[in-house]
Amino acid sequence: MKTEENNLINPNLSSKGLDIDQKLTSQVYPMVDISVNIKGLKLDNPLILASGILDENGYTMKSILDHGAGAVVTKSIGMEERTGYRPPVVAEVNGGLLNAVGLPNPGIENFGEEVKIALKAGKPVIGSIFGSNTEEFLHLAKKMETYGAKAIELNLSCPHVKGFGSEVGSDPDLVEDIVKELKEKIKIPVFAKLSPNVTDIVEIAKAADRADALVLINTVRGMAIDIYARKPILTNTYGGLSGRSIKPVGVRYVYEVKKETGKTVIGVGGISDCTDALEYIMAGSSAVQIGTALYTEGKDVFNRISDDLRNYMKAEKFETVEEMVGVAL
Amino acid sequence: MIKSRVTRIERQTPTVVTLFFKWDQKVLPGQFIMVWAPGVGEVPMSLSHTDGEKGITIKSYGPTTEAIIKTKKDEYIFFRGPYGKPFVQSHGKKLIIGGGSGMASLRPLIDMDSYGVISARNKSEILFPSLFSPGKAVIMTDDGTAGKKGYPVDALKEMDLNKFDMIYVCGPEMMLNTVFQYIRDKGCKAEFSLERLMKCGIGVCDSCSISGFQLCRDGPVFDLNTLNNMEEFGRWKLTESGRRVKIGT
């Protein structure tokens, strides 16, 4: 029995490489520099592990960094321990994954050890946090800073947990207040991850104006039904869609927000090869995040995209990533 | 989601049943599927029958397994997979060491040349003893209600392990660790199939990870050398929330 799901387990989605002369690019080109600096956060390369994928256990985060990621974003951590939803928490769909994991996390007090283990890789860990009000976000951010996180990512966009994520992130006044408070009291850079599931993302982006960077986009709300069970597959019914199918949505949001606000943007949504990463960069992203491609491509995806990025830059005569940011605008 | 009608049901013990179904898919011993009870939940299950007719051998330990175990003949079971890396199949003399439901994933490996150490908490959970040739299986129970009272490692201490070409082990991590500690420096070839909390089954959620490896994708079967380099094996695991706890507490 062949099913779509089966096709997705081993999809032929590996990086196709770019249409460039291999003779030109097979040498080492020291003048190509793929390192980036996002408001003081220095990365060897612009490829960051997105929050929510393989980032609960410190050893896993260290392994992802050892496999070539420029940085990792942790699973979103809140004030209290949460077990999340009962499986099924993911559904494999055409072009990506639907998930509603339910923000499982050990609570901020129990997360220091994981950050410590991950930091042994010698690369930055970005602490993702979620709360329901400004005080909680501040407490969580201070803790993450103490644990050694090199930046904070505010989860203002988880689409499937009541009282958190996008429920907070769709209130411009609250977003403004949280960002303002953190910027006054936290030394490390603060990034705000926004939801595409809003009427006007530019309004929210402007509310988060004091953040060092905006992370765009979180997953797109969706659902899947099994027609023989005649029921929604996810225990939570609704989930967030990620993977290749949302890339054009993400690129458009990055482009629009960059154009309207000029803010520093980190792009995320369906990036699985170098072309995807470059589209996001040219739309205005200073760095990009990769999540669902870990499922389709495996951990080698980071080194593969870095190599392809260097080759592209040499062939197209770019010396730094920064030169390419927003060139399509 | 893949679906298939249950073709027959076989009761193994008072608490354990095997559901058989048709699935035209190559599956190797050690691989698993995520079985879904619609509206209830989803659990990883090793295939106890991998050739031709497929089967899963289940004991009820929660609402989802309780719902799956109640599936009747001709009703659908829903699942996705197969997932995970299988056992490397070896020729020659094999020693098969299974703890509790761990015997389910080892079952397809049993042949005429296999010796077994079958362990469980009590008599009603001893699986597949009759598949071994007479005299080739040792039964160990925690409470002594069947075979000898004790743990698999107690049985190993009375065996010459060097006569086996391959040792396969599956069961709870505490048991795997005791066996691992005993055989690690004895020059044996061995593979261990690990059991950890699993949510997604496809290498994204990080629930089943151990020292950077995802059990669902890089495992669940690991060789001695890989286990040797896993700091977390037998020591630490993450709970459903992701809280780090010591194994056995």
Chai-1 contact restraints between the chains, C-beta under 6 A:
chainA,res_idxA,chainB,res_idxB,connection_type,confidence,min_distance_angstrom,max_distance_angstrom,comment,restraint_id
A,M1,B,D24,contact,1.0,0.0,6.0,A-B,restraint_1
A,T3,B,I2,contact,1.0,0.0,6.0,A-B,restraint_2
A,E5,B,R80,contact,1.0,0.0,6.0,A-B,restraint_3
A,I53,B,V204,contact,1.0,0.0,6.0,A-B,restraint_4
A,L54,B,D206,contact,1.0,0.0,6.0,A-B,restraint_5
A,E56,B,D206,contact,1.0,0.0,6.0,A-B,restraint_6
A,E56,B,G242,contact,1.0,0.0,6.0,A-B,restraint_7
A,N57,B,D206,contact,1.0,0.0,6.0,A-B,restraint_8
A,N57,B,S209,contact,1.0,0.0,6.0,A-B,restraint_9
A,N57,B,L238,contact,1.0,0.0,6.0,A-B,restraint_10
A,Y59,B,S211,contact,1.0,0.0,6.0,A-B,restraint_11
A,Y59,B,G212,contact,1.0,0.0,6.0,A-B,restraint_12
A,T60,B,D206,contact,1.0,0.0,6.0,A-B,restraint_13
A,T60,B,S209,contact,1.0,0.0,6.0,A-B,restraint_14
A,T60,B,G212,contact,1.0,0.0,6.0,A-B,restraint_15
A,S63,B,G212,contact,1.0,0.0,6.0,A-B,restraint_16
A,E81,B,S241,contact,1.0,0.0,6.0,A-B,restraint_17
A,R82,B,S241,contact,1.0,0.0,6.0,A-B,restraint_18
A,T83,B,E240,contact,1.0,0.0,6.0,A-B,restraint_19
A,T83,B,S241,contact,1.0,0.0,6.0,A-B,restraint_20
A,R86,B,G41,contact,1.0,0.0,6.0,A-B,restraint_21
A,P87,B,G41,contact,1.0,0.0,6.0,A-B,restraint_22
A,P87,B,E42,contact,1.0,0.0,6.0,A-B,restraint_23
A,P87,B,K199,contact,1.0,0.0,6.0,A-B,restraint_24
A,P88,B,E42,contact,1.0,0.0,6.0,A-B,restraint_25
A,V89,B,K199,contact,1.0,0.0,6.0,A-B,restraint_26
A,V90,B,C200,contact,1.0,0.0,6.0,A-B,restraint_27
A,P104,B,S241,contact,1.0,0.0,6.0,A-B,restraint_28
A,P104,B,G242,contact,1.0,0.0,6.0,A-B,restraint_29
A,N105,B,G242,contact,1.0,0.0,6.0,A-B,restraint_30
A,P106,B,S241,contact,1.0,0.0,6.0,A-B,restraint_31
A,P106,B,G242,contact,1.0,0.0,6.0,A-B,restraint_32
A,P106,B,R243,contact,1.0,0.0,6.0,A-B,restraint_33
A,N110,B,R243,contact,1.0,0.0,6.0,A-B,restraint_34
A,E113,B,R244,contact,1.0,0.0,6.0,A-B,restraint_35
A,D226,B,M1,contact,1.0,0.0,6.0,A-B,restraint_36
A,Y228,B,K3,contact,1.0,0.0,6.0,A-B,restraint_37
A,A229,B,P38,contact,1.0,0.0,6.0,A-B,restraint_38
A,A229,B,F78,contact,1.0,0.0,6.0,A-B,restraint_39
A,K231,B,P38,contact,1.0,0.0,6.0,A-B,restraint_40
A,K231,B,G39,contact,1.0,0.0,6.0,A-B,restraint_41
A,Y295,B,I202,contact,1.0,0.0,6.0,A-B,restraint_42
A,Y295,B,G203,contact,1.0,0.0,6.0,A-B,restraint_43
A,Y295,B,V204,contact,1.0,0.0,6.0,A-B,restraint_44
